[in-house]
């Protein structure tokens, strides 16, 4: 019983300290108060060279994404496949089962 209590206490302390030890190499560290974090640029290790960063900034400036990001906007998602025509979508809806149509009406509140 005497050995068990210090061991349990040590395990609890380790569990509490583990997240802080893991974040020692990150750019941001948790801090108390309203701020919530502190920044430590010297702890950050980049895998990109300066030339690669400048090249990606130039590409973002050229395609317009840099201006969107500077204004705090979200980048539009690029289409992964060809889009469907209105007729294709209507045909898909007509080919759905009654249960699928009911589910869509429940989800989106649309009439059909």
ABEGO torsion letter per residue (X at the ends): XAAAAAAAAAAAAAAAAAAAAAAAABABBBBBEAAGBBBBAAABBBABBAAAAAAAAAAAAAAGAAAAAAAGBBBBBBBABBBBBAAAAAAAAAABBAAAAAAAAAAAGBBX
